[in-house]
C-alpha cells in the first residue's frame, strides 16, 4: 500500500454509506473509492453474521481491484424480533410484499411493530478491512447504537432507518441530527473510529 496516498476500495454501492465513511476517514487522509466506479460487481452475502458478510465483501472488492478494500455490513437488530432483521435489514420490506427501498423498509417495520410496547433496538455496524484478498489478518471494528423505534418517521436527514431510530440521550432521531451529531453517536461512526485506530496502529505506524 502507498502510505503517502492510501486508497481503499469501499465494497458498497450505497451512496449514504460512502458519504458517511468518506467524512469519517478524512482525518486519516485515506481516499475511499466506491467499487461501482471500478465496475466491480456486488459480492454474494450468504452468511448470517455481519462480520462474515463484511469479510466476504472486502475480499471480493480487493480481488477485483488489486487494492486494499474495506466493507461495512450493517443492520437493525430489534429486541422484540429476537434481533432480526439483522443481516437481512436491506431487504426487510420484501418479505412483506414491498419493493426494496428505504421508505418501504421503514413502512414495513412500523407496520410490524404496531401494538408492540417493547421498542428497544440497535443499529449495528461491522467494518472489515483487508490489504489483499488473502490477507490472513483482516482488521475488524464494530459499533452499536442503541435506541428505540418511533411510531412514525421523524426528521429528513440521513438514510435507512435514521428517521425511526430515536436516541433517548439526545431526544431526537438520527434523521433529526446534524452530520456531526450523528457521526459522534452512530453505529457506523463508532466502527469507523475504531477502524481508524486499528489502521493507524497496524497499517500506517
Secondary structure, DSSP 4 states (H G I P E B T S, - for coil): --STT-EEEES---HHHHHHHHHHHGGGTPEEEEGGGGTPPPPP---SSHHHHHHHHHHHHHHHHSS-EEEEEEEEEEGGGTT-BGGGGGGGGGGGTPPS-HHHHHHHHHHHTTT----EEEEEEEEEEESSTT-SS-EEEEEEEEEEE-SS---SSSSTTGGGEEETTTTEEGGGS-HHHHHHHSHHHHHHHHHHHHHHHHT--
